[in-house]
Structure formats: C-alpha cells, structure tokens
Amino acid sequence: MSHVIVVGGGIVGLATAARLAARGDRVTVLDKEDGLARHQTGRNSGVIHSGLYYPEGSLKARMATAGARSMAAFAAEHGVPVQVCGKLVVATEESELPGLRKLAARAAANKVPARLLDPAQVRAYEPQVRAVAALRVESTGIVDYAGVCRVLAGQIEAAGGRILLGEAMLAARTVGARVQVRTSVTDREADGLVVCGGLHADRLARASGLNPAARIVPFRGEYYSLSAAAAELVHGLIYPVPDPRFPFLGVHLTRGIDGHVHAGPNAVLALAREGYTWGKVSARDVGDALSWPGLWRMGARNWRPGAAEVLRSLSPAAFARSLSRLVPGITADDLVPAPAGVRAQAVRRDGGLVDDFLGADGTGPGARAERPVTGGDGSVGDRGAPGRGTGRGAAGRGAGAPGGEELSGTRAGRAEGAGGRWCTALSGPAPHDRRPATGIGGVRRPPSAGRRWR
C-alpha cells in the first residue's frame, strides 16, 4: 500500500483521492480552506457539459462525453440531485446560423446527441425563446456538485483516508524514493503527491520544481438569479451561439437543480485569483497576471468582446439586454445578484488559451516538455473512458466554464511521445514510480536529487 498526498479539496482532488483510496492506497487530502468545494467546484451554474464545444478528438471532448454519462450515473447511484434535461443553443439572428451549424457538426464528430430545430420546434421546448434556429443537446444535465463532493469525501474517509482542512501546500521535493511536502502546518512525507490546485495550479507546479509553459489568469464569472416572474419564462437551459472571437460561452440561462433560474456568467479579468467581487484585489495576483506576456497578447486580440464583458459586469441593464436577446422581456429589474465564480484560465506566453490538457515533465532543472494530459470536465469514476494507458501521472486543473465547471475522476491516459514519458490522469504513483506530480492538467516531475526548498 502506497501513501499518497492529494492537494485540493475541490471535485478534481476529491475524485482523485477517492479513486486512489478505492484501489487500496492510503490517502491524505490537504486543502487550505476550512471546507470543501469552496472555489470553482462550489461556484458555478451546476451544469454537466456534454462535450459539445471541444475540438474533435481532443482529450477534453472525449472526457466530457464519457463524463456526462458517468457523472449522472454516479449522482443517481449515491442519491445526489441530478437531472439530464438537455439544453438549447439558440441562434437569434441569421448571422449566427453558420456558427450553429458548426456546433452541430462538432456535436456529430464528438458523438454528442444533438439535432437542429426550427423555430416551431424550439417553442415546443421554450415557448418564450427568440430563435431563428437552435441546437438541441440531449446529454447536458444539472447536478449538485457540492453534493457530489460530500459523497466523494465520505468514500475517502470510509476507505481510511484523511481530509485535513486549513492546511496549505507550500512546496514539494523528492528525497530518494519519497516525496517531502512542506505545508503551512508541518512537513509531511509520502510515496506520491498529486496536486489538483485549481486557481493556484501553476504556482504549485513551480513550488514543486516545474516550469509550466502557461500561467493561470483568473476570470470572474458573475451571476444573477431571475425574479420569480422572469423565471417563469425559462423552462430549462438556454445558451447563445458562442462568439468565435472569445473563449467563453456567453451569458446564458440555467434552471438549476434547486429550481431557481440563474443568469450568467460573463467573464471579466479578476483582480485576485479568488476575487469574487471588484473590491477583492491582490497586488501579488495582479502583478502575476500583468507580468505575463500572454495576457497582453490575448487582450490585444480580444479587446472588443472583452470590453463588452466589462460593460455587462458594471451595468445590470447591459447584462439584461444580453439575456433579452434570448428571452425577450427580461429587464434589469428582474436580476438579483448571486455569488460569482472565478475560472482558472491557463494562458500560454503567446496569448493562446489552453483549450485541452497541458502537461510538463521535468527531467532536471529547467527541463520542460508539453503534451495533453487526460482529466477534466464532468467525469467521476468512469472506468470505461477512452485512452486507458499504463503510465503514472497526476490530475491537475480541468478547464470548465467561467465560475468553474471543473470535474474529474476518470482513470484514463497514455504513455507516448518524445519529450514525455508519463501521461495518465488520476492514476497515482505505483510502488515503483514514487515521484511527485503536480500542476496544470497533469504536470509531472521525476526525481531530482538534492533539490532545496523554495
């Protein structure tokens, strides 16, 4: 039996820890907060995404399609509120039809059950929607993600694992065949380390001796709840055709598992990695973002849609106008502020957004190799997922919608490619492979003798 430390009490860390505990490892989960699911997992619209938006054949697409099934099955098995209700992606004008058709083609390529609807068919689902056409996606669902986390935590503890709250990871190094982890409370030692660091994934990767090729830039996703009168206009999940110039899905309407209708999120640069309001500012986090060339290059390419997002953030009337394009009649008076979330967006130095899983293997000081790593959206405990491999690696950050629809739990992967040997998400170190693993989507560091604490 190996002892594995898992850092992160969101759904990625808990799903990882539960899988490791189920296979017989002794697991210790660390989280700096005083409760579980306090950030991306607990601050989102509760949607189980189907894999519609991800590039054909990408690991995220494969994980999301498998994960949509496994998440719904897991929740139903364990009594967590869940509903596979489907959603509509709505074209409100003729100019959006080419984008809608591209989404339909992508759905077919990713084996996502979806069909195009004419206006009369749209009204059968959502009588108040304004649409020239829509894509009906059948496998999208809603779930109580905090409830999923409670079940996972119970599985970990039932298997003999420990969950230690209020303890932050500071650094990690290998000493021989063991991993030493410095925390805010004490120094710990284990056979392996998996870091599911979410908003702090890149920093924790660097604290373990890696140099990831991307930086986490926080984008706040702001939500409103609809008034009771306006909520009657919405039956289910209504999304716009996404703007191809911008990496986010656009503000949408979601009738959640609690029956309330949530509107949002938008996407604005947060002034702190845990900056859920404009008033929360971290000089360190702002400096970290502004010093990264990728942020400036991304901003130069996306300044116009970015400015529209800021306007929606500052003006409830502008936010309501975006919603009324989908459902006429929604006004600023119908919007009730709701808790925001922050998306951990990985941005490359050239300004490109990481839209699949990114890994780095360290084979010595400064060494770096990149390729995708499995993990991610909507998957808990799906043993039948594609890409099962024999490597050993780490689960890191799954990129979801603003506000953090970030899920994981599938043991799938591969070991291949020049410049990198291990590439398996959610599969902790074997007895013969006891090296720390951390980072963005699965970052891996083989042992380096004598590395000092940073």
N, C-alpha and C positions, 0 to 999 in steps of 0.2 A: 504494500500500500504506500503510495506517494502522498506527501503533504503538499498541497497547492494553495498558495495565497491568491485570491481573486480581489482585485481592487475595483470597486464600483458597485453601488447598490441600486443602480437602475436596472432595467429589464435585461440589458445585454449581460451585465455582470451576474445577475441572479440566474439567468438561464444557463450561462456558462457554468456557474458553480453547481447548479442542480444537476447538470449532465455529468460533471466530474464526480460529484458525490454518488450519483446513481451507478457509476461504473466501479466504485469502490475506493476512490481517493478520499483522503481526509482533507477537508476544505475549510479554509478560513476566509471569510469575506470582510473586507475593510471598506468603510465609507466615512468621509469626513463630516457628513451631515448627521443630525440626530434622528433621522428617519429615512426610510427607503423611498425611492422613486420621487425625489424632491425636485428634479430638474426636467430634462427632456421627456422622460417617461411619464411623469405626472403632470406635464403642462402641454397638452396637445388636444386635438379635437376627437381623439378616440377612434380614428378610422383605421381599419385594416386595409392597406392598399393592395391592389391586385397584381401589380407588375406592369401596368399599362404604359407608364411614362418612360421606362428604362430602355436603353438601346438593345436591339435584338441580339440575343445570345450572351448578353452581359451577365456577370455573376449576380448582380442585383436583380435583374429580371428573373433569373432562374430561382433565386432565393425567395423573391416576393411571391411568385406564383405558387411555389411549394408552401411558403409560409402562410399565405392567405388560408390555405386549407388546414394546415396544422394548427394555426392559432385558433381558428374557430373550433376545431375538434378538441384542443386542449382546454379551452374555456368551458365548452359544453360538458366535457368529462368531469371537470372539477367544480362545476356549479358557479362559474363566473358569468355574469350577464354578458351575452353576446347575441348578435343578430346579423346574418348575412342578408342584407337588404338591397344590395346593388346601388348604383348611382347613375346620374345623368351628367354627361359632359355636354354643355349646351352651346351651340353657335347662335348668337343673337343677331347676326347680320351676314350677308352673303360673303363678305370678305374673309370670314372665319371658316368657310367651308373647306378650303384646301387643308388647313390645319386639322380640322376634324377628320377628314379622310385619312390624313397621315397617321393620326392616332388610331383609327380603325385598322389600318394596315399593320401598325406596330402591335396592336392587340392580337391580331391573327398570327403574326410572327412569334409572339411570346406565348401563344396558346392561352390567352385570356379570353374567356367567353364574353363577347360583346357584339352588338348589332346596331346599325344605323337606323334612326327613327325619323319619320316625317313629322310635321307639326301636330297632326291629329293624334299620332301615336304618342308623342311627348305628352300631350294633355291628358292621356289616359293615366300617366304616372303622376304628373304635376300640373294640375289644371291652371295654375296661375303663372306658369313659366312663360317667358317671352322667348320664342325659339323659331328659327327657320329650319333647324335640324338638330339632332342630338345623337350622342352615342350612349347606348345603354350598356353598362358594365355590370354583369351579374354577380361577380365574385367579391365585390367590395363589401366590407362589413363594418360594424361598430362593436366596440368591446370596452370593458372596464379594465384598462391597463394596470391601474393600481391594484385591482383585484387579482389580476394575473400574478403580479409581483408578490402579493401576500401568499398565494399558493406556492410559488417557487421558494419563497423563504421558508415556508413550512416544510417543503420537501428537503431542503438543505439541512434544517435542524433535525428532522426525523432521521436522516441518514448519519447523524453525528457531527455535522458541520457546525461551525460557529459564525455568527454575524456580529461584528464589532462595529458599533456606530461611534461617531465622534473621533475617529482616528484617520488621519490623512497620510497617504504615502508621500514621502519626500524624495527618496532616491532608492536605487537598487544596484547591486553589483553581484557578480558571481565570484565565489571563492571555492575553488576545486569543483566538486560536483553539486554544490549547494548554492542557493540564492539567498543573499542577505538583503533585507528590506528595512530601510530606516523610515520610521513613521513619526508622527507628531507626539506619539505616546511612548514608544520604545523601539528597540531594534528587534526584528524578527528574522527567522531563518526557515527556509522550506526547500523542498525539492524542485519546485517550479513556481512561476509567477505569471499570472495573466492579468493584464491591466485593461479595463474597459472604462476609459477615462472620459468619454463624452466631450464636454466643453474644454477639458484640460488634457486631452489625449496627446497633443503634440508636446506639451511641456513635460508630461510624464515619460514620453518617449525619450526626450533629451535627458531627463533625470536618470534614465537607465543606460545612457551611453550611446544612444542613436542620434542620427541627424536626419530626420524625416524631410522629404522634399516638398512638403506642404505645411501650411500653418492654419490653425483653426481661427477663423474670423467669425465672431458671433453676430447673427442676425436675429433681431427680435421679431417675433410674430405676435401681433396684437389681435385680441378677440373682443367681440361683443356678444351678448345674448340678446335675442329679439324679445320685444314685449309680447305679452300673451296674444294680443290682437294680430300682430305681424306674424307670429309663429304659426298661426292657423293657415297662412299662405303657403307653408312649406310642409311637404309630406315626408321627404327623405333627404337624400344627399344631392346637392345641385352644384356643379362645378362649371367654371368658364373654360373655353378653349384657351390653353396657356399661351402667353406671349412668347414666341420663339426667341426673342432677344434677351429674355430674362430667365434665370434658372428656377424660378418659383412658380407655383401653380395658379396664383391669383386668388383673391378673396372668394370664398365660397360659403355655401350654407349647408349646415350639417345638423340633422336632428339626431342628437346623441342618445346613448344608451339610457340616459336619465330622462329622456323625453323632451328636454329643452332644446331649442334651436340655437346653435352657435354660428356666428358670422365671423369670417376671417380665415386664416390670418393674412395680414400684409407682411412685408419683410423690409425692415429698416436696420441699418447698422447699429448694433447696440454699443453703448459706451462702457460696458463691462461684460465680461463673459457670463456673468449671472445678472445682467442688467435688465430687469423685467419692467422698468419704467425709465423715462427720460432722466429722472432725477438720480438714478443709480449710476455713478461714474467711478471708474477705476483708472487712475493715472497709469498704472502698470499695463492694464489691458488696452487702453487707448494707444499708449506708446508702442506696445507689441504689434497692434494692427497697423498703425501708421508707418512703422518702420519696415513693413513687409512690402516689397515692390509689387507683389501680386495684387494687393488691394488697390493700389493706384491704377494698375493696368486694367483690372476688372472694372473699376469705376469709370475709366475713360471710355470703355466700350458700352457701358450700361447706364450712362448718366441720365438719359431721358426717362426710362422706366424707373430708375432709382429715385428721381425727383418726384415722380407720381406716387411712389410708395411713401415718401416722407410727407407729401401733402395729405394722403389718406391717414397717416398717423396723427397729424396735427389738427385735422378737420373732420369731425364726425359727419358733416354734410357731404364731404368728398367720399368718405367711406360708404355712406348710404347710397350715393349716386352709383358707385360700382355695383352694389348689391341690386339696385333697382333696374340695372340693365338685365339682370337675370329674372327678377321677380318685381315687376312694376308695383309701386305703391309703398315700398319700404322707404321710410324717411329717417332723418337723424333723431327724431323724437322716439323712434322705435328701438334705438340702440342703448343697451345697458352695459357699461364697461364690465369686462370679465378678465380673469387672470391671463397674463401673457406668457408666452414661452420664448425660449431662445434656441435657435438652431446652430449647431456646431458645424459650420460650413468649412470644409477643407479647401484651401485655395493654393494653387501652385505659384511658384515665383513668377511665371509668365502671365499670371492673371487667369489662367484656366481653372475652372471649377472641377474638383474631383468628383466625377459622376459614377464611379464604380469604386471598388475597394482598393485601397492603396497600401502596399507593404514596403518595408525596408529591412534588409538583412545586414547586420553589422558583422564584419569578419575581422575587424580591427579598428583602431581609432580613425574616424572619418570615413570609413567604408560605407557605401550605400548602394543598394540595388532595389529597383522598384518593379512590382507587378501586382495584379489584383490578388486580393485575398477574400475568400468567401466569408460570409457573415450576414447580418443585416435584416432588412425590412420584413417584419411580420412573421418571423419563424420561431416557433418554440417546439423543440423536441421532435422534429420531423426526421425520422430515421431513413426515409425513402427519398431524400433530396438528391438531386443530381450531383455528380462530381466527387463522389466519395473517393478519398485517397488514403495514402499511408503516411503522409508527413505529419509532423507535430508542430503546432504553432500557437497563435494567440487570437483572441477575439478583441477587437478594438471598437471603433466607432462606426455604427451604421448610419448612413445619411438618410434622413427622412424629411418630412415636410417641416416648414418653419414651426417652431414650437416643439419639435422633437418626436415625430413618429419613428422611433428608432428601436428596433426589436431584433432579437436574435435567439439562437438556440439550436440550429441545425449543425450537425457534425458532418461537414462536407468539405472537400478540398482536393488538392492535387500537389504533387511534388515534381516540379519540372522547370525547365528554362535556365538559360545562362544567367549567372549572377544571383541566383537564389535557389536554395535547396528545399526549404520547408514552406508550405503554403496551405495550412489547414486551419480553418476557423473552429473555435470551440472544442478543440481537442487538446487537452493539457499535456504536459510533458510526460513521456514514458520513463520508466526507471533508467533506461539507457540514454535519455535525452533530457537532462535536467539543467535547462538553461532558461534565463528569464526571457519573458516575452511581453511586449507592451506596445501600445501605440495606436496609430490611425488605421483602423480597419484590420489590424493584424500586423504588428511590427515585431521583428524577431531579432534577438541579439545572441549569437553564440558566445561562449565564454571568452573572457579576456582577462588573463591573469593579472592581478595586482592593480586593477583599476581603483582609483581612490574615490571616496565620497565626493560628491559635488555640492 
